Amino acid sequence: MNQAWIALGSNIAPRETYLQQAIQTLSEHEEIKLKQISTVYETDPVGYEDQDQFLNMVAEVETNLDPLELLHICQDIEQDLGRKRIIRWGPRTVDLDILLYSNENMNVEELILPHPRMHERAFVLVPLAEIAAELPLKGKSVQEWLDALPTRDVQGVRVWGSLNI
Ligand code: GSY
């Protein structure tokens, strides 16, 4: 079995429902075992800032699917939940990004592992540290990367609540 961590985010209403449905679909897949989910956080938009606040969370799964098979399932969930990307870094119904897949290092057109920007994003590191603080990532632990972020970035990530799974 491989362990994978997936970041989820939504900033189009109903945000919680999109996250809930994405997690539900992952958990019902016969090749995926949902192990843990983080708290849901409300987060200030990063990158393109003139958009609504996100709800973000992280899930840990176990699977025998290979990384690209898992990616395609995540993309199917995004499609099914109606993601429309009109602005490149703009609003989205739900986004599922594979952060880590066991100790896999991979760089193909479709997928880079570990996720190339995860170590600099508070909206990823705060929920990930909640469920996997000691996980190794690019020579440090997740918690060490989080501790190295500017306070301002971390303040942009606030506990919102929990999903009823
Ligand atoms: O792939 C991440 C999408 N995204 C987000 C996000 O999920 N949360 C926050 N807070 N900002 C973001 N900017 C982008 S792009």
Backbone and ligand atoms as CSV (ligand in chain L), in Angstrom:
chain,resi,resn,atom,element,x,y,z
A,1,MET,N,N,0.839,-1.220,0.000
A,1,MET,CA,C,0.000,0.000,0.000
A,1,MET,C,C,0.862,1.253,0.000
A,2,ASN,N,N,0.465,2.226,-0.729
A,2,ASN,CA,C,1.137,3.530,-0.702
A,2,ASN,C,C,0.288,4.522,0.079
A,3,GLN,N,N,1.001,5.471,0.686
A,3,GLN,CA,C,0.334,6.552,1.428
A,3,GLN,C,C,0.383,7.796,0.554
A,4,ALA,N,N,-0.731,8.490,0.453
A,4,ALA,CA,C,-0.722,9.746,-0.312
A,4,ALA,C,C,-1.457,10.813,0.482
A,5,TRP,N,N,-1.032,12.052,0.280
A,5,TRP,CA,C,-1.679,13.192,0.922
A,5,TRP,C,C,-2.226,14.088,-0.172
A,6,ILE,N,N,-3.475,14.484,-0.013
A,6,ILE,CA,C,-4.173,15.266,-1.037
A,6,ILE,C,C,-4.690,16.552,-0.393
A,7,ALA,N,N,-4.383,17.702,-1.021
A,7,ALA,CA,C,-4.904,18.990,-0.551
A,7,ALA,C,C,-6.191,19.289,-1.299
A,8,LEU,N,N,-7.190,19.767,-0.561
A,8,LEU,CA,C,-8.465,20.133,-1.188
A,8,LEU,C,C,-8.761,21.596,-0.889
A,9,GLY,N,N,-9.335,22.280,-1.874
A,9,GLY,CA,C,-9.688,23.682,-1.670
A,9,GLY,C,C,-10.900,24.051,-2.497
A,10,SER,N,N,-11.686,24.992,-1.964
A,10,SER,CA,C,-12.867,25.481,-2.684
A,10,SER,C,C,-13.098,26.933,-2.303
A,11,ASN,N,N,-13.439,27.755,-3.293
A,11,ASN,CA,C,-13.856,29.118,-2.930
A,11,ASN,C,C,-15.086,29.580,-3.707
A,12,ILE,N,N,-15.914,28.608,-4.078
A,12,ILE,CA,C,-17.206,28.934,-4.683
A,12,ILE,C,C,-18.289,28.223,-3.870
A,13,ALA,N,N,-19.326,28.963,-3.506
A,13,ALA,CA,C,-20.395,28.378,-2.680
A,13,ALA,C,C,-21.130,27.271,-3.430
A,14,PRO,N,N,-21.543,26.249,-2.707
A,14,PRO,CA,C,-21.350,25.996,-1.289
A,14,PRO,C,C,-20.019,25.263,-1.028
A,15,ARG,N,N,-19.055,26.005,-0.466
A,15,ARG,CA,C,-17.686,25.485,-0.346
A,15,ARG,C,C,-17.620,24.182,0.449
A,16,GLU,N,N,-18.333,24.165,1.579
A,16,GLU,CA,C,-18.266,22.986,2.446
A,16,GLU,C,C,-18.824,21.751,1.723
A,17,THR,N,N,-19.904,21.968,0.970
A,17,THR,CA,C,-20.524,20.851,0.247
A,17,THR,C,C,-19.563,20.271,-0.786
A,18,TYR,N,N,-18.835,21.154,-1.488
A,18,TYR,CA,C,-17.871,20.651,-2.474
A,18,TYR,C,C,-16.787,19.809,-1.801
A,19,LEU,N,N,-16.286,20.294,-0.668
A,19,LEU,CA,C,-15.255,19.512,0.039
A,19,LEU,C,C,-15.825,18.181,0.511
A,20,GLN,N,N,-17.029,18.264,1.096
A,20,GLN,CA,C,-17.697,17.062,1.617
A,20,GLN,C,C,-17.875,16.022,0.505
A,21,GLN,N,N,-18.358,16.483,-0.661
A,21,GLN,CA,C,-18.622,15.540,-1.747
A,21,GLN,C,C,-17.325,14.959,-2.302
A,22,ALA,N,N,-16.292,15.779,-2.352
A,22,ALA,CA,C,-15.002,15.284,-2.852
A,22,ALA,C,C,-14.454,14.206,-1.912
A,23,ILE,N,N,-14.504,14.458,-0.620
A,23,ILE,CA,C,-14.009,13.484,0.358
A,23,ILE,C,C,-14.851,12.213,0.310
A,24,GLN,N,N,-16.165,12.399,0.216
A,24,GLN,CA,C,-17.074,11.247,0.142
A,24,GLN,C,C,-16.736,10.376,-1.070
A,25,THR,N,N,-16.522,11.004,-2.210
A,25,THR,CA,C,-16.223,10.251,-3.434
A,25,THR,C,C,-14.896,9.519,-3.300
A,26,LEU,N,N,-13.888,10.193,-2.746
A,26,LEU,CA,C,-12.596,9.516,-2.527
A,26,LEU,C,C,-12.796,8.292,-1.637
A,27,SER,N,N,-13.549,8.481,-0.559
A,27,SER,CA,C,-13.694,7.401,0.437
A,27,SER,C,C,-14.501,6.224,-0.106
A,28,GLU,N,N,-15.337,6.479,-1.109
A,28,GLU,CA,C,-16.166,5.391,-1.665
A,28,GLU,C,C,-15.450,4.645,-2.783
A,29,HIS,N,N,-14.308,5.149,-3.222
A,29,HIS,CA,C,-13.596,4.475,-4.303
A,29,HIS,C,C,-13.007,3.163,-3.787
A,30,GLU,N,N,-13.216,2.089,-4.551
A,30,GLU,CA,C,-12.814,0.774,-4.028
A,30,GLU,C,C,-11.300,0.604,-3.918
A,31,GLU,N,N,-10.542,1.418,-4.619
A,31,GLU,CA,C,-9.068,1.310,-4.570
A,31,GLU,C,C,-8.440,2.338,-3.625
A,32,ILE,N,N,-9.275,3.086,-2.902
A,32,ILE,CA,C,-8.747,4.151,-2.031
A,32,ILE,C,C,-9.307,3.972,-0.632
A,33,LYS,N,N,-8.395,4.006,0.339
A,33,LYS,CA,C,-8.840,3.947,1.746
A,33,LYS,C,C,-8.543,5.299,2.388
A,34,LEU,N,N,-9.589,5.943,2.858
A,34,LEU,CA,C,-9.407,7.243,3.519
A,34,LEU,C,C,-8.902,6.997,4.937
A,35,LYS,N,N,-7.732,7.536,5.266
A,35,LYS,CA,C,-7.123,7.291,6.580
A,35,LYS,C,C,-7.380,8.424,7.567
A,36,GLN,N,N,-7.216,9.658,7.119
A,36,GLN,CA,C,-7.345,10.807,8.027
A,36,GLN,C,C,-7.783,12.011,7.209
A,37,ILE,N,N,-8.542,12.886,7.857
A,37,ILE,CA,C,-8.771,14.207,7.263
A,37,ILE,C,C,-8.462,15.263,8.317
A,38,SER,N,N,-8.000,16.400,7.836
A,38,SER,CA,C,-7.698,17.508,8.753
A,38,SER,C,C,-8.978,18.283,9.047
A,39,THR,N,N,-8.854,19.198,9.966
A,39,THR,CA,C,-9.861,20.237,10.150
A,39,THR,C,C,-9.972,21.039,8.845
A,40,VAL,N,N,-11.101,21.720,8.670
A,40,VAL,CA,C,-11.265,22.637,7.529
A,40,VAL,C,C,-10.840,24.034,7.981
A,41,TYR,N,N,-10.058,24.695,7.145
A,41,TYR,CA,C,-9.564,26.047,7.459
A,41,TYR,C,C,-10.109,27.034,6.434
A,42,GLU,N,N,-10.424,28.226,6.919
A,42,GLU,CA,C,-10.760,29.314,5.993
A,42,GLU,C,C,-9.484,30.108,5.749
A,43,THR,N,N,-9.194,30.361,4.483
A,43,THR,CA,C,-7.862,30.888,4.145
A,43,THR,C,C,-7.947,32.052,3.169
A,44,ASP,N,N,-7.049,33.017,3.392
A,44,ASP,CA,C,-6.963,34.146,2.460
A,44,ASP,C,C,-6.394,33.643,1.132
A,45,PRO,N,N,-6.932,34.143,0.010
A,45,PRO,CA,C,-6.419,33.679,-1.285
A,45,PRO,C,C,-4.954,34.053,-1.485
A,46,VAL,N,N,-4.206,33.128,-2.049
A,46,VAL,CA,C,-2.776,33.324,-2.325
A,46,VAL,C,C,-2.614,33.356,-3.841
A,47,GLY,N,N,-1.735,34.199,-4.326
A,47,GLY,CA,C,-1.526,34.306,-5.763
A,47,GLY,C,C,-2.435,35.389,-6.306
A,48,TYR,N,N,-3.490,34.995,-6.947
A,48,TYR,CA,C,-4.499,35.936,-7.429
A,48,TYR,C,C,-5.388,36.296,-6.238
A,49,GLU,N,N,-5.188,37.506,-5.690
A,49,GLU,CA,C,-5.796,37.822,-4.382
A,49,GLU,C,C,-7.204,38.398,-4.468
A,50,ASP,N,N,-7.605,38.836,-5.663
A,50,ASP,CA,C,-8.920,39.471,-5.806
A,50,ASP,C,C,-9.994,38.408,-6.041
A,51,GLN,N,N,-10.130,37.519,-5.075
A,51,GLN,CA,C,-11.148,36.465,-5.156
A,51,GLN,C,C,-11.541,36.095,-3.732
A,52,ASP,N,N,-12.628,35.310,-3.617
A,52,ASP,CA,C,-13.171,35.001,-2.291
A,52,ASP,C,C,-12.236,34.083,-1.502
A,53,GLN,N,N,-12.488,34.057,-0.183
A,53,GLN,CA,C,-11.700,33.197,0.684
A,53,GLN,C,C,-11.981,31.725,0.386
A,54,PHE,N,N,-10.970,30.929,0.609
A,54,PHE,CA,C,-11.069,29.488,0.375
A,54,PHE,C,C,-11.414,28.746,1.665
A,55,LEU,N,N,-11.988,27.576,1.508
A,55,LEU,CA,C,-11.902,26.539,2.540
A,55,LEU,C,C,-10.869,25.539,2.048
A,56,ASN,N,N,-9.911,25.220,2.911
A,56,ASN,CA,C,-8.860,24.257,2.568
A,56,ASN,C,C,-8.754,23.169,3.626
A,57,MET,N,N,-8.340,22.009,3.200
A,57,MET,CA,C,-8.098,20.894,4.117
A,57,MET,C,C,-7.144,19.912,3.433
A,58,VAL,N,N,-6.696,18.908,4.188
A,58,VAL,CA,C,-5.823,17.868,3.631
A,58,VAL,C,C,-6.366,16.508,4.051
A,59,ALA,N,N,-6.266,15.542,3.143
A,59,ALA,CA,C,-6.674,14.157,3.437
A,59,ALA,C,C,-5.489,13.223,3.223
A,60,GLU,N,N,-5.414,12.201,4.078
A,60,GLU,CA,C,-4.431,11.126,3.881
A,60,GLU,C,C,-5.179,9.899,3.391
A,61,VAL,N,N,-4.653,9.287,2.328
A,61,VAL,CA,C,-5.282,8.069,1.807
A,61,VAL,C,C,-4.230,6.979,1.661
A,62,GLU,N,N,-4.707,5.737,1.607
A,62,GLU,CA,C,-3.855,4.597,1.233
A,62,GLU,C,C,-4.405,4.024,-0.062
A,63,THR,N,N,-3.495,3.615,-0.935
A,63,THR,CA,C,-3.967,3.121,-2.222
A,63,THR,C,C,-2.900,2.268,-2.901
A,64,ASN,N,N,-3.366,1.357,-3.747
A,64,ASN,CA,C,-2.452,0.636,-4.633
A,64,ASN,C,C,-2.448,1.229,-6.029
A,65,LEU,N,N,-3.254,2.252,-6.230
A,65,LEU,CA,C,-3.221,2.955,-7.513
A,65,LEU,C,C,-1.860,3.621,-7.664
A,66,ASP,N,N,-1.380,3.768,-8.896
A,66,ASP,CA,C,-0.135,4.513,-9.057
A,66,ASP,C,C,-0.453,6.021,-9.067
A,67,PRO,N,N,0.566,6.877,-8.962
A,67,PRO,CA,C,0.290,8.312,-8.809
A,67,PRO,C,C,-0.575,8.897,-9.928
A,68,LEU,N,N,-0.335,8.468,-11.161
A,68,LEU,CA,C,-1.128,9.051,-12.253
A,68,LEU,C,C,-2.566,8.546,-12.231
A,69,GLU,N,N,-2.756,7.303,-11.812
A,69,GLU,CA,C,-4.137,6.811,-11.671
A,69,GLU,C,C,-4.869,7.605,-10.593
A,70,LEU,N,N,-4.165,7.862,-9.485
A,70,LEU,CA,C,-4.784,8.650,-8.412
A,70,LEU,C,C,-5.076,10.069,-8.900
A,71,LEU,N,N,-4.128,10.641,-9.651
A,71,LEU,CA,C,-4.343,11.990,-10.209
A,71,LEU,C,C,-5.603,12.022,-11.075
A,72,HIS,N,N,-5.782,11.007,-11.909
A,72,HIS,CA,C,-6.939,11.007,-12.813
A,72,HIS,C,C,-8.249,10.896,-12.031
A,73,ILE,N,N,-8.224,10.176,-10.932
A,73,ILE,CA,C,-9.428,10.106,-10.090
A,73,ILE,C,C,-9.709,11.483,-9.477
A,74,CYS,N,N,-8.659,12.149,-9.016
A,74,CYS,CA,C,-8.836,13.512,-8.469
A,74,CYS,C,C,-9.393,14.440,-9.543
A,75,GLN,N,N,-8.877,14.325,-10.753
A,75,GLN,CA,C,-9.365,15.192,-11.841
A,75,GLN,C,C,-10.818,14.876,-12.197
A,76,ASP,N,N,-11.183,13.599,-12.135
A,76,ASP,CA,C,-12.586,13.226,-12.398
A,76,ASP,C,C,-13.505,13.849,-11.352
A,77,ILE,N,N,-13.042,13.850,-10.096
A,77,ILE,CA,C,-13.861,14.444,-9.026
A,77,ILE,C,C,-14.019,15.941,-9.284
A,78,GLU,N,N,-12.923,16.599,-9.659
A,78,GLU,CA,C,-13.004,18.040,-9.971
A,78,GLU,C,C,-14.001,18.293,-11.102
A,79,GLN,N,N,-13.922,17.465,-12.131
A,79,GLN,CA,C,-14.828,17.642,-13.276
A,79,GLN,C,C,-16.272,17.421,-12.851
A,80,ASP,N,N,-16.497,16.346,-12.104
A,80,ASP,CA,C,-17.863,16.004,-11.694
A,80,ASP,C,C,-18.461,17.103,-10.821
A,81,LEU,N,N,-17.628,17.765,-10.044
A,81,LEU,CA,C,-18.137,18.818,-9.174
A,81,LEU,C,C,-18.112,20.173,-9.886
A,82,GLY,N,N,-17.865,20.135,-11.156
A,82,GLY,CA,C,-18.131,21.292,-12.003
A,82,GLY,C,C,-17.103,22.394,-11.977
A,83,ARG,N,N,-15.837,21.989,-11.791
A,83,ARG,CA,C,-14.823,23.030,-11.758
A,83,ARG,C,C,-14.681,23.698,-13.122
A,84,LYS,N,N,-14.757,25.013,-13.093
A,84,LYS,CA,C,-14.530,25.769,-14.320
A,84,LYS,C,C,-13.461,26.792,-14.029
A,85,ARG,N,N,-12.316,26.669,-14.715
A,85,ARG,CA,C,-11.227,27.617,-14.473
A,85,ARG,C,C,-11.248,28.686,-15.540
A,86,ILE,N,N,-11.885,29.824,-15.204
A,86,ILE,CA,C,-11.964,30.909,-16.174
A,86,ILE,C,C,-10.707,31.773,-16.057
A,87,ILE,N,N,-10.317,32.032,-14.819
A,87,ILE,CA,C,-9.072,32.762,-14.571
A,87,ILE,C,C,-8.056,31.738,-14.093
A,88,ARG,N,N,-6.818,31.766,-14.619
A,88,ARG,CA,C,-5.852,30.682,-14.353
A,88,ARG,C,C,-5.697,30.372,-12.871
A,89,TRP,N,N,-5.434,31.368,-12.044
A,89,TRP,CA,C,-5.243,31.113,-10.619
A,89,TRP,C,C,-6.510,31.502,-9.843
A,90,GLY,N,N,-7.629,31.589,-10.550
A,90,GLY,CA,C,-8.841,32.156,-9.981
A,90,GLY,C,C,-9.756,31.157,-9.306
A,91,PRO,N,N,-11.039,31.580,-9.093
A,91,PRO,CA,C,-11.978,30.792,-8.303
A,91,PRO,C,C,-12.203,29.379,-8.851
A,92,ARG,N,N,-12.436,28.441,-7.951
A,92,ARG,CA,C,-12.704,27.071,-8.375
A,92,ARG,C,C,-13.670,26.396,-7.408
A,93,THR,N,N,-14.560,25.559,-7.982
A,93,THR,CA,C,-15.508,24.850,-7.123
A,93,THR,C,C,-14.758,23.943,-6.161
A,94,VAL,N,N,-13.896,23.095,-6.713
A,94,VAL,CA,C,-13.053,22.277,-5.836
A,94,VAL,C,C,-11.797,21.883,-6.588
A,95,ASP,N,N,-10.710,21.896,-5.859
A,95,ASP,CA,C,-9.396,21.608,-6.409
A,95,ASP,C,C,-8.800,20.494,-5.568
A,96,LEU,N,N,-8.306,19.436,-6.206
A,96,LEU,CA,C,-7.645,18.362,-5.470
A,96,LEU,C,C,-6.224,18.243,-5.994
A,97,ASP,N,N,-5.251,18.504,-5.142
A,97,ASP,CA,C,-3.840,18.427,-5.538
A,97,ASP,C,C,-3.154,17.327,-4.747
A,98,ILE,N,N,-2.515,16.394,-5.457
A,98,ILE,CA,C,-1.711,15.388,-4.748
A,98,ILE,C,C,-0.442,16.086,-4.269
A,99,LEU,N,N,-0.216,16.022,-2.954
A,99,LEU,CA,C,0.957,16.682,-2.363
A,99,LEU,C,C,2.144,15.735,-2.334
A,100,LEU,N,N,1.905,14.555,-1.810
A,100,LEU,CA,C,2.956,13.558,-1.602
A,100,LEU,C,C,2.376,12.187,-1.872
A,101,TYR,N,N,3.222,11.303,-2.395
A,101,TYR,CA,C,2.806,9.921,-2.647
A,101,TYR,C,C,3.957,9.036,-2.183
A,102,SER,N,N,3.814,8.436,-0.997
A,102,SER,CA,C,4.907,7.689,-0.355
A,102,SER,C,C,6.199,8.491,-0.506
A,103,ASN,N,N,7.300,7.824,-0.919
A,103,ASN,CA,C,8.552,8.599,-1.065
A,103,ASN,C,C,8.816,8.965,-2.520
A,104,GLU,N,N,7.757,8.952,-3.303
A,104,GLU,CA,C,7.895,9.138,-4.751
A,104,GLU,C,C,8.422,10.529,-5.101
A,105,ASN,N,N,9.433,10.544,-5.964
A,105,ASN,CA,C,9.866,11.784,-6.603
A,105,ASN,C,C,9.572,11.614,-8.077
A,106,MET,N,N,8.754,12.472,-8.607
A,106,MET,CA,C,8.391,12.296,-10.008
A,106,MET,C,C,8.204,13.649,-10.647
A,107,ASN,N,N,8.562,13.743,-11.905
A,107,ASN,CA,C,8.415,15.007,-12.621
A,107,ASN,C,C,8.047,14.700,-14.062
A,108,VAL,N,N,6.744,14.610,-14.300
A,108,VAL,CA,C,6.241,14.418,-15.662
A,108,VAL,C,C,5.306,15.581,-15.944
A,109,GLU,N,N,4.891,15.699,-17.186
A,109,GLU,CA,C,4.094,16.869,-17.559
A,109,GLU,C,C,2.849,17.018,-16.679
A,110,GLU,N,N,2.231,15.903,-16.375
A,110,GLU,CA,C,0.955,15.944,-15.644
A,110,GLU,C,C,1.109,16.155,-14.145
A,111,LEU,N,N,2.239,15.720,-13.593
A,111,LEU,CA,C,2.325,15.645,-12.134
A,111,LEU,C,C,3.763,15.759,-11.651
A,112,ILE,N,N,3.964,16.634,-10.669
A,112,ILE,CA,C,5.264,16.736,-9.998
A,112,ILE,C,C,5.066,16.351,-8.534
A,113,LEU,N,N,5.906,15.413,-8.059
A,113,LEU,CA,C,5.855,14.966,-6.659
A,113,LEU,C,C,7.238,15.034,-6.032
A,114,PRO,N,N,7.347,15.530,-4.776
A,114,PRO,CA,C,6.309,16.227,-4.030
A,114,PRO,C,C,5.819,17.467,-4.789
A,115,HIS,N,N,4.619,17.935,-4.423
A,115,HIS,CA,C,4.061,19.124,-5.053
A,115,HIS,C,C,5.071,20.280,-4.940
A,116,PRO,N,N,5.404,20.928,-6.055
A,116,PRO,CA,C,6.534,21.874,-6.052
A,116,PRO,C,C,6.360,23.121,-5.191
A,117,ARG,N,N,5.148,23.500,-4.845
A,117,ARG,CA,C,4.970,24.740,-4.063
A,117,ARG,C,C,4.386,24.490,-2.663
A,118,MET,N,N,4.192,23.226,-2.313
A,118,MET,CA,C,3.503,22.947,-1.048
A,118,MET,C,C,4.249,23.472,0.179
A,119,HIS,N,N,5.599,23.481,0.126
A,119,HIS,CA,C,6.391,23.875,1.303
A,119,HIS,C,C,6.356,25.378,1.562
A,120,GLU,N,N,5.769,26.130,0.628
A,120,GLU,CA,C,5.705,27.585,0.857
A,120,GLU,C,C,4.273,28.081,1.044
A,121,ARG,N,N,3.316,27.166,1.143
A,121,ARG,CA,C,1.913,27.559,1.237
A,121,ARG,C,C,1.338,27.232,2.614
A,122,ALA,N,N,0.980,28.266,3.354
A,122,ALA,CA,C,0.401,28.045,4.688
A,122,ALA,C,C,-0.925,27.291,4.583
A,123,PHE,N,N,-1.695,27.532,3.507
A,123,PHE,CA,C,-3.000,26.858,3.407
A,123,PHE,C,C,-2.853,25.357,3.172
A,124,VAL,N,N,-1.655,24.906,2.806
A,124,VAL,CA,C,-1.356,23.468,2.714
A,124,VAL,C,C,-0.690,22.977,4.004
A,125,LEU,N,N,0.329,23.725,4.472
A,125,LEU,CA,C,1.144,23.232,5.594
A,125,LEU,C,C,0.376,23.209,6.914
A,126,VAL,N,N,-0.525,24.168,7.142
A,126,VAL,CA,C,-1.251,24.172,8.424
A,126,VAL,C,C,-2.120,22.915,8.549
A,127,PRO,N,N,-2.989,22.598,7.567
A,127,PRO,CA,C,-3.762,21.353,7.710
A,127,PRO,C,C,-2.908,20.096,7.646
A,128,LEU,N,N,-1.842,20.115,6.839
A,128,LEU,CA,C,-0.990,18.920,6.745
A,128,LEU,C,C,-0.261,18.681,8.059
A,129,ALA,N,N,0.228,19.745,8.697
A,129,ALA,CA,C,0.934,19.592,9.978
A,129,ALA,C,C,0.002,19.047,11.053
A,130,GLU,N,N,-1.271,19.354,10.925
A,130,GLU,CA,C,-2.243,18.846,11.912
A,130,GLU,C,C,-2.297,17.316,11.887
A,131,ILE,N,N,-2.163,16.704,10.698
A,131,ILE,CA,C,-2.299,15.241,10.612
A,131,ILE,C,C,-0.971,14.530,10.330
A,132,ALA,N,N,0.087,15.272,9.986
A,132,ALA,CA,C,1.358,14.621,9.626
A,132,ALA,C,C,2.537,15.564,9.857
A,133,ALA,N,N,2.674,16.075,11.077
A,133,ALA,CA,C,3.683,17.103,11.362
A,133,ALA,C,C,5.102,16.614,11.089
A,134,GLU,N,N,5.357,15.316,11.341
A,134,GLU,CA,C,6.735,14.814,11.225
A,134,GLU,C,C,7.072,14.263,9.846
A,135,LEU,N,N,6.142,14.341,8.942
A,135,LEU,CA,C,6.375,13.807,7.594
A,135,LEU,C,C,7.576,14.507,6.954
A,136,PRO,N,N,8.538,13.721,6.386
A,136,PRO,CA,C,9.681,14.360,5.740
A,136,PRO,C,C,9.308,14.973,4.392
A,137,LEU,N,N,9.843,16.167,4.160
A,137,LEU,CA,C,9.536,16.887,2.925
A,137,LEU,C,C,10.749,17.729,2.552
A,138,LYS,N,N,11.374,17.408,1.447
A,138,LYS,CA,C,12.521,18.178,0.945
A,138,LYS,C,C,13.525,18.485,2.065
A,139,GLY,N,N,13.937,17.490,2.828
A,139,GLY,CA,C,15.010,17.646,3.808
A,139,GLY,C,C,14.605,18.208,5.161
A,140,LYS,N,N,13.328,18.520,5.356
A,140,LYS,CA,C,12.852,18.996,6.658
A,140,LYS,C,C,11.559,18.254,6.971
A,141,SER,N,N,11.009,18.497,8.167
A,141,SER,CA,C,9.671,17.967,8.443
A,141,SER,C,C,8.639,19.012,7.998
A,142,VAL,N,N,7.406,18.544,7.861
A,142,VAL,CA,C,6.313,19.466,7.522
A,142,VAL,C,C,6.238,20.591,8.561
A,143,GLN,N,N,6.366,20.221,9.853
A,143,GLN,CA,C,6.284,21.228,10.908
A,143,GLN,C,C,7.410,22.256,10.787
A,144,GLU,N,N,8.602,21.807,10.429
A,144,GLU,CA,C,9.721,22.749,10.272
A,144,GLU,C,C,9.464,23.727,9.122
A,145,TRP,N,N,8.906,23.229,8.034
A,145,TRP,CA,C,8.558,24.142,6.930
A,145,TRP,C,C,7.520,25.152,7.393
A,146,LEU,N,N,6.539,24.653,8.157
A,146,LEU,CA,C,5.484,25.561,8.638
A,146,LEU,C,C,6.081,26.623,9.567
A,147,ASP,N,N,6.972,26.196,10.465
A,147,ASP,CA,C,7.581,27.145,11.404
A,147,ASP,C,C,8.410,28.209,10.686
A,148,ALA,N,N,8.886,27.884,9.493
A,148,ALA,CA,C,9.726,28.830,8.739
A,148,ALA,C,C,8.905,29.856,7.948
A,149,LEU,N,N,7.588,29.688,7.891
A,149,LEU,CA,C,6.762,30.621,7.103
A,149,LEU,C,C,6.591,31.949,7.846
A,150,PRO,N,N,6.437,33.056,7.119
A,150,PRO,CA,C,6.146,34.333,7.764
A,150,PRO,C,C,4.841,34.246,8.560
A,151,THR,N,N,4.823,34.893,9.738
A,151,THR,CA,C,3.635,34.885,10.604
A,151,THR,C,C,2.406,35.346,9.831
A,152,ARG,N,N,2.589,36.351,8.994
A,152,ARG,CA,C,1.468,36.907,8.223
A,152,ARG,C,C,0.779,35.812,7.385
A,153,ASP,N,N,1.584,34.936,6.794
A,153,ASP,CA,C,1.012,33.857,5.962
A,153,ASP,C,C,0.177,32.912,6.828
A,154,VAL,N,N,0.705,32.567,8.006
A,154,VAL,CA,C,0.017,31.599,8.870
A,154,VAL,C,C,-1.269,32.221,9.431
A,155,GLN,N,N,-1.229,33.532,9.670
A,155,GLN,CA,C,-2.435,34.205,10.170
A,155,GLN,C,C,-3.558,34.222,9.140
A,156,GLY,N,N,-3.211,33.994,7.898
A,156,GLY,CA,C,-4.223,33.940,6.837
A,156,GLY,C,C,-4.936,32.603,6.759
A,157,VAL,N,N,-4.647,31.717,7.713
A,157,VAL,CA,C,-5.246,30.368,7.740
A,157,VAL,C,C,-5.909,30.186,9.101
A,158,ARG,N,N,-7.237,30.143,9.123
A,158,ARG,CA,C,-7.982,30.117,10.397
A,158,ARG,C,C,-8.906,28.893,10.445
A,159,VAL,N,N,-8.997,28.294,11.639
A,159,VAL,CA,C,-9.885,27.130,11.774
A,159,VAL,C,C,-11.299,27.532,11.408
A,160,TRP,N,N,-11.935,26.738,10.560
A,160,TRP,CA,C,-13.324,27.005,10.143
A,160,TRP,C,C,-14.270,25.988,10.774
A,161,GLY,N,N,-13.855,24.724,10.819
A,161,GLY,CA,C,-14.727,23.684,11.394
A,161,GLY,C,C,-14.315,22.315,10.891
A,162,SER,N,N,-15.197,21.346,11.073
A,162,SER,CA,C,-14.880,19.969,10.660
A,162,SER,C,C,-15.982,19.445,9.754
A,163,LEU,N,N,-15.599,18.550,8.839
A,163,LEU,CA,C,-16.600,17.878,8.010
A,163,LEU,C,C,-17.234,16.740,8.793
A,164,ASN,N,N,-18.501,16.488,8.519
A,164,ASN,CA,C,-19.170,15.313,9.106
A,164,ASN,C,C,-19.036,14.143,8.153
A,165,ILE,N,N,-18.013,13.340,8.375
A,165,ILE,CA,C,-17.798,12.185,7.488
A,165,ILE,C,C,-18.193,10.913,8.226
L,1,GSY,O1,O,-4.168,24.908,-5.874
L,1,GSY,C1,C,-4.527,25.754,-4.910
L,1,GSY,C2,C,-5.581,26.750,-5.338
L,1,GSY,N1,N,-5.319,28.018,-4.681
L,1,GSY,C3,C,-5.591,28.366,-3.402
L,1,GSY,C4,C,-6.149,27.675,-2.304
L,1,GSY,O2,O,-6.562,26.502,-2.364
L,1,GSY,N2,N,-6.229,28.378,-1.127
L,1,GSY,C5,C,-5.774,29.653,-1.000
L,1,GSY,N3,N,-5.891,30.261,0.155
L,1,GSY,N4,N,-5.240,30.327,-2.043
L,1,GSY,C6,C,-5.135,29.684,-3.219
L,1,GSY,N5,N,-4.626,30.128,-4.375
L,1,GSY,C7,C,-4.741,29.111,-5.239
L,1,GSY,S1,S,-4.187,29.183,-6.866
